[in-house]
Amino acid sequence: MNTINSEITARIQSTSPRSAWSRGVKLYALELLEGLESDYTPAALLNGAENWRAFSYGGSALIYDADIAERLSSPSELKRRKGGDLPPNACETWLDCQTRALNGAVRLIAKFSR
């Protein structure tokens, strides 16, 4: 990891998210930066994927519903969703939810890269 990415990582690590969703987004951001071999750019983060949906559905992030649910849900929500066996809501799958979280992670990285 280069110096610029290390600085961004340190800034993100210093945050204290309050919700399970925010903690999950922070973790995605840190993982994206960890896998980055060059300076931060949105295209470099995608690692060849066309967009974040393709990144998520292509297996470049978590692939199991239970893992995604555990990362992005509070304990009570995780229980209501039966550990990821039930979809997060009526309109999305867990991979769609992960796609939203990845978009949030990129915004978080962009915020701290200024």
PyMOL commands that set and color helices and strands:
alter all, ss='L'
color gray80, all
select helices_A, chain A and resi 3-13+20-34+42-46+52-57+65-72+75-80+82-84+94-112
alter helices_A, ss='H'
color red, helices_A
deselect
rebuild
show_as cartoon
